[in-house]
Amino acid sequence: MSASHFKAKLAGRTGLVLITLGHLMAYGGLAWTARTAGSLREPVIGQTVGWYLLATFSFLLALHWAEKQRHFPVRWLWGGAILFRLLLLTTTPTLSDDVYRYLWDGHLVTAGISPYQYRIDAPELDELAIPARTLANNRWMASPYLPAAHWLFAAIVWLLPAKPFSAQLILILIDLGVALIFGQLLRVWGQPPHRLLWYLWHPLLIIEIAHGAHLDIWMTGLALLALLIAFRPVSPQPARLLSPLFLALATLTKILPLFLLPVIFWRWRWRERLLY
């Protein structure tokens, strides 16, 4: 096989298959490490870093392939994204213990108790104890999270058992919904659809959400909804009022979306500004 023929095959479907196999090896390796060692931290942090570097390298190759081809097969894009997340859904979060605080706060909300009222180890809460309570961090303090975060936590506990898997599953579903919003934003901003790959196959996002069950994706989804409604060329007036509402909810999850205000404020009419 000539060198030119080999390069042509790598630029085609063969290259895409090899790149995808690299991703599958990385996330499969992380899942296997987590299940056999019981953790992705010490004493297997070296393996975790190695699998993460493989995922990052494969991701960069995928970006190069997509930019060179100027497209990325939609089924491949979404199929890979879902499969990578499902592999990590089989793991229990160990890189961070934030998920246990989410579950505990949600448990309190569903019981009609304010998470701001008591510290985790307060004796008044002993009768409400669940396994997440003993595993939650910063037991000496009440909840540090804002109200919109608590609404999400309560929804998770209300819908499913108060276990890490429940938070991982719900946040993966939110994550995939955010990808749909991001795809719409790419269209509004005139960007090629294959650049959704930057989001769907990004290893940090996949690991932090599918394994770590981090809250930030909820905030991100609300903020992107606000942007989409504000920047969409034609939006009915009632729908436009949702833009400041979503940005407010994002800000009530974490304060970071406040930095979007200078960008989005001038896209709003006076009614949206007053509502915010």
Residue frames relative to the residue before (quaternion, step in Angstrom):
aa qw qx qy qz dx dy dz
M 1.0000 0.0000 0.0000 0.0000 0.00 0.00 0.00
S 0.4065 -0.7243 0.5033 0.2385 3.58 -0.76 1.02
A 0.6371 -0.5401 0.3873 0.3903 3.55 -1.26 0.47
S 0.6527 0.5181 -0.3226 0.4489 3.59 0.98 -0.80
H 0.6474 0.5088 -0.3190 0.4694 3.58 1.04 -0.78
F 0.6374 0.5257 -0.3218 0.4624 3.59 1.04 -0.80
K 0.6553 0.5022 -0.3087 0.4724 3.59 0.97 -0.85
A 0.6343 0.5299 -0.3331 0.4538 3.57 1.04 -0.73
K 0.6488 0.5087 -0.3218 0.4656 3.59 1.01 -0.77
L 0.6479 0.5129 -0.3194 0.4638 3.58 1.03 -0.78
A 0.6618 0.4961 -0.3057 0.4716 3.56 1.09 -0.66
G 0.6867 0.4649 -0.2789 0.4842 3.59 1.23 -0.34
R 0.8352 -0.2057 0.1526 0.4866 3.53 -1.19 -0.61
T 0.5905 0.5791 -0.3731 0.4205 3.61 1.07 -0.65
G 0.6523 0.5129 -0.3086 0.4650 3.56 0.95 -0.87
L 0.6504 0.5199 -0.3129 0.4568 3.56 0.98 -0.86
V 0.6342 0.5237 -0.3265 0.4658 3.58 1.01 -0.80
L 0.6705 0.4989 -0.3024 0.4584 3.60 0.89 -0.91
I 0.6379 0.5226 -0.3216 0.4653 3.58 1.00 -0.82
T 0.6646 0.4995 -0.3005 0.4675 3.57 0.94 -0.89
L 0.6244 0.5307 -0.3365 0.4639 3.58 1.03 -0.74
G 0.6049 0.5516 -0.3480 0.4570 3.57 1.10 -0.68
H 0.6485 0.5034 -0.3065 0.4818 3.56 1.00 -0.84
L 0.6705 0.5063 -0.3056 0.4480 3.57 0.87 -0.93
M 0.6248 0.5231 -0.3347 0.4732 3.59 1.04 -0.73
A 0.6695 0.5151 -0.3048 0.4400 3.58 0.93 -0.92
Y 0.7413 0.4002 -0.2417 0.4815 3.60 0.73 -1.02
G 0.6001 0.5289 -0.3537 0.4849 3.56 1.16 -0.57
G 0.6432 0.5243 -0.3131 0.4620 3.57 1.04 -0.78
L 0.6395 0.5124 -0.3207 0.4750 3.56 1.01 -0.79
A 0.6606 0.5032 -0.3060 0.4656 3.57 0.95 -0.90
W 0.6565 0.5071 -0.3077 0.4661 3.59 0.96 -0.86
T 0.6455 0.5181 -0.3173 0.4629 3.59 0.96 -0.86
A 0.6654 0.5113 -0.3040 0.4510 3.57 0.92 -0.92
R 0.6954 0.4762 -0.2819 0.4584 3.58 0.94 -0.85
T 0.7199 0.4420 -0.2647 0.4650 3.60 0.93 -0.79
A 0.7518 0.3655 -0.2057 0.5088 3.59 1.00 -0.79
G 0.4257 -0.7197 0.4529 0.3093 3.57 1.23 -0.36
S 0.7822 0.1602 -0.0882 0.5955 3.56 1.28 0.08
L 0.3139 -0.7014 0.5928 0.2410 3.54 -1.35 0.27
R 0.5789 0.5500 -0.3772 0.4691 3.56 1.31 0.24
E 0.7959 -0.2149 0.1782 0.5373 3.58 -1.11 -0.56
P 0.6158 -0.1816 -0.7645 -0.0577 1.57 -2.00 1.54
V 0.5942 0.5954 -0.3534 0.4093 3.60 1.24 0.26
I 0.2627 0.8015 -0.5082 0.1742 3.59 1.16 0.43
G 0.6011 0.5681 -0.3557 0.4352 3.59 1.11 -0.64
Q 0.6537 0.4924 -0.3079 0.4853 3.59 0.99 -0.82
T 0.6298 0.5411 -0.3318 0.4477 3.57 0.99 -0.83
V 0.6658 0.4887 -0.2996 0.4775 3.57 0.90 -0.92
G 0.6441 0.5341 -0.3254 0.4404 3.58 0.96 -0.82
W 0.6757 0.4704 -0.2962 0.4841 3.59 0.90 -0.88
Y 0.6344 0.5255 -0.3356 0.4569 3.58 1.04 -0.72
L 0.6437 0.5118 -0.3237 0.4679 3.59 0.99 -0.78
L 0.6252 0.5179 -0.3411 0.4739 3.60 1.04 -0.70
A 0.6432 0.5128 -0.3216 0.4689 3.60 0.98 -0.82
T 0.6601 0.5069 -0.3071 0.4615 3.59 0.97 -0.85
F 0.6510 0.5081 -0.3136 0.4688 3.58 0.95 -0.87
S 0.6580 0.4997 -0.3055 0.4734 3.59 0.94 -0.86
F 0.6269 0.5386 -0.3253 0.4594 3.57 1.07 -0.76
L 0.6601 0.4965 -0.3091 0.4714 3.59 0.93 -0.85
L 0.6294 0.5151 -0.3320 0.4778 3.59 1.04 -0.71
A 0.6374 0.5251 -0.3266 0.4597 3.59 1.02 -0.79
L 0.6397 0.5160 -0.3243 0.4683 3.58 0.99 -0.81
H 0.6514 0.5101 -0.3130 0.4663 3.57 0.95 -0.88
W 0.6456 0.5207 -0.3183 0.4591 3.58 0.95 -0.89
A 0.6853 0.4948 -0.2892 0.4493 3.58 0.87 -0.96
E 0.6762 0.4852 -0.3045 0.4633 3.60 0.92 -0.84
K 0.6524 0.5081 -0.3196 0.4626 3.57 1.04 -0.71
Q 0.7177 0.4233 -0.2421 0.4970 3.58 1.01 -0.81
R 0.2995 -0.7739 0.4889 0.2690 3.57 1.28 -0.49
H 0.7499 0.2218 -0.2213 0.5827 3.56 1.12 0.64
F 0.0983 -0.7495 0.6469 0.1004 3.55 -1.36 0.16
P 0.4984 -0.6817 0.4290 0.3207 3.61 -0.63 1.05
V 0.4926 -0.7040 0.4270 0.2817 3.57 -0.69 1.12
R 0.6699 0.4923 -0.3124 0.4596 3.59 0.86 -0.90
W 0.6382 0.5193 -0.3185 0.4707 3.56 1.05 -0.77
L 0.6326 0.5549 -0.3151 0.4390 3.54 1.00 -0.92
W 0.7527 0.3903 -0.2096 0.4870 3.56 0.74 -1.09
G 0.6258 0.5455 -0.3431 0.4395 3.58 1.01 -0.75
G 0.6647 0.4920 -0.2964 0.4779 3.56 0.95 -0.90
A 0.6489 0.5362 -0.3194 0.4352 3.57 0.90 -0.94
I 0.6832 0.4745 -0.2872 0.4750 3.57 0.90 -0.91
L 0.6635 0.5153 -0.3116 0.4440 3.59 0.91 -0.90
F 0.6423 0.5206 -0.3335 0.4531 3.60 0.92 -0.85
R 0.6708 0.4958 -0.2945 0.4664 3.57 0.97 -0.86
L 0.6441 0.5249 -0.3285 0.4491 3.58 0.99 -0.78
L 0.6002 0.5590 -0.3631 0.4421 3.59 1.06 -0.67
L 0.7275 0.4158 -0.2434 0.4886 3.58 0.92 -0.86
L 0.5307 0.6121 -0.4114 0.4176 3.57 1.24 -0.28
T 0.6133 0.5564 -0.3445 0.4424 3.60 1.21 -0.43
T 0.6413 0.5187 -0.3239 0.4634 3.60 1.27 -0.19
T 0.3762 -0.6710 0.5814 0.2651 3.54 -1.33 0.30
P 0.5399 -0.6485 0.4125 0.3433 3.64 -0.79 0.91
T 0.0484 0.8038 -0.5903 0.0550 3.56 -0.82 1.03
L 0.5774 0.5812 -0.3890 0.4213 3.60 1.18 -0.32
S 0.7714 0.0595 -0.0383 0.6324 3.57 1.28 -0.38
D 0.2900 -0.7575 0.5556 0.1828 3.57 -1.13 0.62
D 0.2868 0.7913 -0.4964 0.2124 3.60 1.23 0.36
V 0.6018 0.6070 -0.3636 0.3705 3.57 1.02 -0.79
Y 0.6404 0.5329 -0.3396 0.4365 3.60 1.04 -0.64
R 0.6088 0.5160 -0.3452 0.4939 3.56 1.15 -0.57
Y 0.6027 0.5519 -0.3584 0.4513 3.60 1.02 -0.76
L 0.7000 0.4830 -0.2725 0.4499 3.54 0.82 -1.05
W 0.6538 0.5093 -0.3203 0.4588 3.57 0.97 -0.81
D 0.6575 0.4982 -0.3113 0.4718 3.60 0.91 -0.89
G 0.6535 0.5083 -0.3130 0.4654 3.58 0.97 -0.83
H 0.6193 0.5447 -0.3283 0.4605 3.55 1.07 -0.77
L 0.6553 0.5054 -0.3095 0.4684 3.58 0.98 -0.83
V 0.6490 0.5211 -0.3246 0.4494 3.58 0.92 -0.90
T 0.6873 0.4741 -0.2950 0.4646 3.60 0.87 -0.89
A 0.6586 0.4754 -0.3071 0.4959 3.59 1.24 -0.38
G 0.5458 -0.6528 0.3776 0.3652 3.57 1.29 0.05
I 0.5712 0.5736 -0.3787 0.4486 3.58 1.23 0.45
S 0.4491 -0.6857 0.5030 0.2740 3.58 -0.93 0.86
P 0.4251 -0.7076 0.4980 0.2655 3.63 -0.80 0.92
Y 0.6193 0.5439 -0.3433 0.4502 3.58 1.26 -0.25
Q 0.5882 0.6453 -0.3443 0.3451 3.58 1.24 -0.36
Y 0.8199 0.1329 -0.0289 0.5562 3.57 0.95 -0.87
R 0.4747 -0.5971 0.5524 0.3361 3.54 -1.26 0.46
I 0.6813 -0.5193 0.3144 0.4089 3.58 -1.16 0.53
D 0.7750 0.3694 -0.1988 0.4727 3.58 0.83 -0.95
A 0.3093 0.7551 -0.5206 0.2514 3.60 1.18 0.43
P 0.4945 -0.6825 0.4429 0.3057 3.63 -0.80 0.92
E 0.5566 0.6182 -0.3897 0.3951 3.61 1.17 -0.47
L 0.7137 0.4507 -0.2456 0.4767 3.58 1.20 -0.51
D 0.3713 0.7696 -0.4684 0.2248 3.60 1.25 -0.01
E 0.6796 0.5015 -0.3052 0.4398 3.59 0.93 -0.79
L 0.6758 0.4623 -0.2901 0.4955 3.60 1.27 -0.26
A 0.3569 0.7889 -0.4581 0.2012 3.59 1.28 -0.03
I 0.0147 -0.7426 0.6695 -0.0126 3.53 -1.14 0.89
P 0.7004 -0.4739 0.2955 0.4444 3.65 -1.13 0.33
A 0.6160 0.5696 -0.3580 0.4098 3.62 1.00 -0.72
R 0.5756 0.6107 -0.3840 0.3850 3.59 1.10 -0.60
T 0.7139 0.4576 -0.2665 0.4581 3.59 0.84 -0.92
L 0.7080 0.4534 -0.2524 0.4790 3.60 1.20 -0.47
A 0.5211 0.6546 -0.4118 0.3611 3.59 1.25 -0.28
N 0.4617 -0.6905 0.4881 0.2679 3.56 -1.13 0.67
N 0.8262 0.2396 -0.1756 0.4787 3.54 -1.37 0.25
R 0.0443 0.8567 -0.5105 0.0592 3.54 0.81 1.05
W 0.6117 0.5842 -0.3376 0.4129 3.57 1.23 -0.37
M 0.7522 0.3679 -0.2022 0.5079 3.60 1.21 -0.20
A 0.5250 -0.5803 0.5102 0.3568 3.53 -1.32 0.34
S 0.7521 -0.4240 0.2513 0.4374 3.57 -1.27 0.14
P 0.2966 -0.7548 0.5560 0.1820 3.61 -0.98 0.83
Y 0.5835 0.6339 -0.3524 0.3654 3.60 1.28 -0.17
L 0.5172 -0.6549 0.4737 0.2816 3.53 -1.22 0.67
P 0.7286 -0.4943 0.2525 0.4013 3.62 -1.19 0.49
A 0.6712 0.5020 -0.3278 0.4359 3.63 0.85 -0.86
A 0.5894 0.5436 -0.3669 0.4718 3.57 1.18 -0.48
H 0.6492 0.5197 -0.3180 0.4553 3.58 0.98 -0.81
W 0.6051 0.5477 -0.3670 0.4464 3.59 1.04 -0.65
L 0.6450 0.5008 -0.3154 0.4834 3.57 1.03 -0.79
F 0.6535 0.5176 -0.3231 0.4479 3.60 0.85 -0.93
A 0.6624 0.5071 -0.3043 0.4598 3.56 0.95 -0.90
A 0.6332 0.5316 -0.3323 0.4539 3.58 1.02 -0.79
I 0.6324 0.5328 -0.3327 0.4533 3.59 0.99 -0.82
V 0.7122 0.4545 -0.2584 0.4684 3.57 0.81 -1.03
W 0.6409 0.5224 -0.3273 0.4573 3.58 1.08 -0.66
L 0.7122 0.4606 -0.2559 0.4638 3.59 1.01 -0.83
L 0.8192 0.1220 0.0106 0.5603 3.57 0.95 -0.93
P 0.6620 -0.4810 0.3646 0.4443 3.61 -1.22 0.21
A 0.5269 -0.6470 0.4572 0.3079 3.57 -1.14 0.67
K 0.3723 0.7004 -0.5069 0.3376 3.54 0.49 1.28
P 0.6527 -0.5339 0.3527 0.4057 3.62 -1.13 0.53
F 0.5989 0.5788 -0.3646 0.4163 3.60 1.00 -0.78
S 0.6326 0.5458 -0.3354 0.4353 3.59 0.98 -0.81
A 0.6723 0.4794 -0.2935 0.4817 3.57 0.92 -0.91
Q 0.6318 0.5307 -0.3360 0.4542 3.59 0.95 -0.81
L 0.6774 0.5039 -0.2958 0.4470 3.59 0.86 -0.97
I 0.6804 0.4836 -0.2972 0.4636 3.60 0.82 -0.96
L 0.6961 0.4716 -0.2875 0.4588 3.58 0.89 -0.87
I 0.5878 0.5349 -0.3747 0.4775 3.61 1.13 -0.47
L 0.6443 0.5092 -0.3214 0.4715 3.59 0.97 -0.81
I 0.6359 0.4999 -0.3235 0.4909 3.59 1.01 -0.78
D 0.6225 0.5631 -0.3192 0.4398 3.56 1.00 -0.88
L 0.6843 0.4606 -0.2846 0.4884 3.60 0.89 -0.89
G 0.6125 0.5291 -0.3448 0.4754 3.58 1.12 -0.59
V 0.6230 0.5293 -0.3302 0.4719 3.57 1.05 -0.77
A 0.6136 0.5467 -0.3464 0.4524 3.59 1.05 -0.72
L 0.6289 0.5207 -0.3323 0.4722 3.60 1.03 -0.74
I 0.6431 0.5077 -0.3178 0.4771 3.58 0.98 -0.82
F 0.6539 0.5175 -0.3087 0.4576 3.56 0.95 -0.91
G 0.6238 0.5374 -0.3320 0.4603 3.58 1.05 -0.73
Q 0.6432 0.5055 -0.3151 0.4812 3.58 1.05 -0.75
L 0.6413 0.5184 -0.3269 0.4616 3.58 1.01 -0.75
L 0.6046 0.5460 -0.3558 0.4580 3.58 1.02 -0.72
R 0.6543 0.5087 -0.3064 0.4681 3.57 0.98 -0.85
V 0.6586 0.5112 -0.3075 0.4586 3.59 0.92 -0.92
W 0.7459 0.3964 -0.2133 0.4910 3.57 0.97 -0.84
G 0.5327 -0.6840 0.3788 0.3237 3.58 1.26 0.27
Q 0.4500 0.6791 -0.4591 0.3543 3.58 1.12 0.59
P 0.5611 -0.6117 0.4255 0.3604 3.62 -1.06 0.65
P 0.5660 -0.6532 0.3855 0.3232 3.60 -0.94 0.84
H 0.5927 0.5918 -0.3908 0.3819 3.61 1.07 -0.53
R 0.5794 0.6015 -0.3814 0.3962 3.61 1.20 -0.29
L 0.4333 0.6546 -0.4755 0.3970 3.56 1.27 0.13
L 0.4921 0.6601 -0.4098 0.3927 3.56 1.30 -0.37
W 0.5854 0.5922 -0.3687 0.4132 3.60 1.04 -0.73
Y 0.7147 0.4138 -0.2452 0.5078 3.57 1.05 -0.70
L 0.7488 0.4682 -0.2572 0.3924 3.56 0.55 -1.19
W 0.7769 0.3177 -0.1802 0.5128 3.61 1.02 -0.67
H 0.3951 0.7273 -0.4874 0.2781 3.62 1.19 0.18
P 0.4287 -0.7516 0.4290 0.2592 3.62 -0.51 1.11
L 0.6324 0.5327 -0.3542 0.4370 3.60 0.98 -0.71
L 0.6524 0.5053 -0.3126 0.4704 3.58 0.97 -0.85
I 0.6580 0.5235 -0.3162 0.4394 3.57 0.88 -0.94
I 0.7056 0.4609 -0.2736 0.4635 3.58 0.83 -0.97
E 0.6904 0.4967 -0.2948 0.4356 3.58 0.85 -0.94
I 0.7228 0.4076 -0.2493 0.4993 3.60 1.08 -0.62
A 0.7457 0.4188 -0.2446 0.4569 3.59 0.64 -1.09
H 0.7343 0.3419 -0.2249 0.5415 3.59 1.06 -0.66
G 0.7879 0.3844 -0.1871 0.4432 3.57 0.72 -1.08
A 0.2397 -0.8009 0.5133 0.1942 3.60 1.23 -0.40
H 0.2183 0.8168 -0.5082 0.1641 3.56 0.83 0.96
L 0.5986 -0.6394 0.3964 0.2752 3.48 -1.14 0.91
D 0.5541 0.6825 -0.3838 0.2826 3.57 1.06 -0.74
I 0.6048 0.5776 -0.3700 0.4046 3.60 1.08 -0.58
W 0.5877 0.5560 -0.3572 0.4668 3.60 1.15 -0.57
M 0.6560 0.4971 -0.2901 0.4883 3.56 0.95 -0.93
T 0.6613 0.5215 -0.3042 0.4452 3.58 0.92 -0.93
G 0.6545 0.5220 -0.3155 0.4468 3.57 0.93 -0.86
L 0.6609 0.4990 -0.3070 0.4690 3.58 0.94 -0.87
A 0.6656 0.5030 -0.3052 0.4591 3.58 0.95 -0.87
L 0.6693 0.4902 -0.3060 0.4671 3.60 0.96 -0.81
L 0.5963 0.5407 -0.3630 0.4693 3.60 1.10 -0.59
A 0.6341 0.5231 -0.3248 0.4678 3.57 1.00 -0.82
L 0.6618 0.5001 -0.3007 0.4706 3.59 0.96 -0.86
L 0.6565 0.5307 -0.3198 0.4302 3.58 0.88 -0.94
I 0.6816 0.4782 -0.2957 0.4683 3.58 0.85 -0.93
A 0.6785 0.5018 -0.2980 0.4461 3.59 0.96 -0.83
F 0.7634 0.3868 -0.2035 0.4757 3.60 0.97 -0.81
R 0.4893 0.6477 -0.4546 0.3666 3.60 1.19 -0.21
P 0.5287 -0.6776 0.4007 0.3174 3.63 -0.74 1.01
V 0.8000 0.1123 -0.0432 0.5878 3.58 0.92 -0.88
S 0.1442 0.7629 -0.6155 0.1358 3.55 -0.54 1.22
P 0.4817 -0.6567 0.4850 0.3187 3.62 -0.83 0.89
Q 0.6377 -0.5734 0.3560 0.3713 3.56 -1.05 0.75
P 0.6569 0.4918 -0.3495 0.4522 3.67 0.82 -0.77
A 0.6515 0.5172 -0.3202 0.4534 3.59 1.02 -0.78
R 0.6153 0.5647 -0.3512 0.4233 3.60 1.03 -0.72
L 0.6103 0.5639 -0.3519 0.4310 3.58 1.12 -0.57
L 0.5812 0.5879 -0.3732 0.4211 3.58 1.23 -0.33
S 0.5480 0.6421 -0.3984 0.3588 3.60 1.13 -0.54
P 0.7111 0.4088 -0.2872 0.4948 3.66 0.71 -0.87
L 0.5995 0.5634 -0.3642 0.4364 3.58 1.11 -0.60
F 0.6810 0.4760 -0.2912 0.4742 3.58 0.89 -0.92
L 0.6491 0.5023 -0.3345 0.4631 3.60 0.97 -0.75
A 0.6242 0.5269 -0.3387 0.4669 3.58 1.05 -0.70
L 0.6546 0.5020 -0.3114 0.4717 3.59 0.98 -0.83
A 0.6244 0.5289 -0.3355 0.4667 3.58 1.04 -0.77
T 0.6722 0.4916 -0.2875 0.4732 3.57 0.99 -0.87
L 0.6634 0.4786 -0.2963 0.4931 3.58 1.17 -0.57
T 0.5787 0.5172 -0.3858 0.4987 3.56 1.33 0.17
K 0.7221 -0.1642 0.1212 0.6610 3.53 1.01 -1.02
I 0.5474 -0.6644 0.3977 0.3176 3.59 -1.06 0.64
L 0.4303 0.7444 -0.4384 0.2618 3.60 1.23 -0.27
P 0.6533 0.5325 -0.3468 0.4115 3.69 0.87 -0.76
L 0.4551 0.6702 -0.4632 0.3595 3.62 1.20 -0.11
F 0.6131 0.5675 -0.3489 0.4247 3.57 1.13 -0.61
L 0.6052 0.5459 -0.3587 0.4551 3.60 1.24 -0.27
L 0.4985 0.7055 -0.4138 0.2872 3.57 1.17 -0.46
P 0.6656 0.4854 -0.3406 0.4531 3.68 0.83 -0.75
V 0.6435 0.5211 -0.3211 0.4596 3.60 1.15 -0.59
I 0.7839 0.3810 -0.1678 0.4607 3.53 0.82 -1.04
F 0.5312 0.6676 -0.4047 0.3292 3.59 1.15 -0.59
W 0.7219 0.4505 -0.2529 0.4604 3.59 0.91 -0.89
R 0.5838 0.5388 -0.3797 0.4740 3.57 1.28 -0.01
W 0.6317 0.5443 -0.3262 0.4453 3.56 1.23 -0.38
R 0.3893 -0.6490 0.5878 0.2859 3.51 -1.30 0.42
W 0.7404 -0.4411 0.2542 0.4389 3.55 -1.27 0.22
R 0.6182 0.5507 -0.3594 0.4305 3.61 1.05 -0.66
E 0.6629 0.4974 -0.3104 0.4657 3.57 0.96 -0.88
R 0.6434 0.5262 -0.3292 0.4481 3.59 0.99 -0.81
L 0.6616 0.4996 -0.3052 0.4685 3.56 0.97 -0.85
L 0.6395 0.5320 -0.3300 0.4462 3.58 1.00 -0.80
Y 0.6498 0.5138 -0.3261 0.4554 3.57 0.97 -0.82
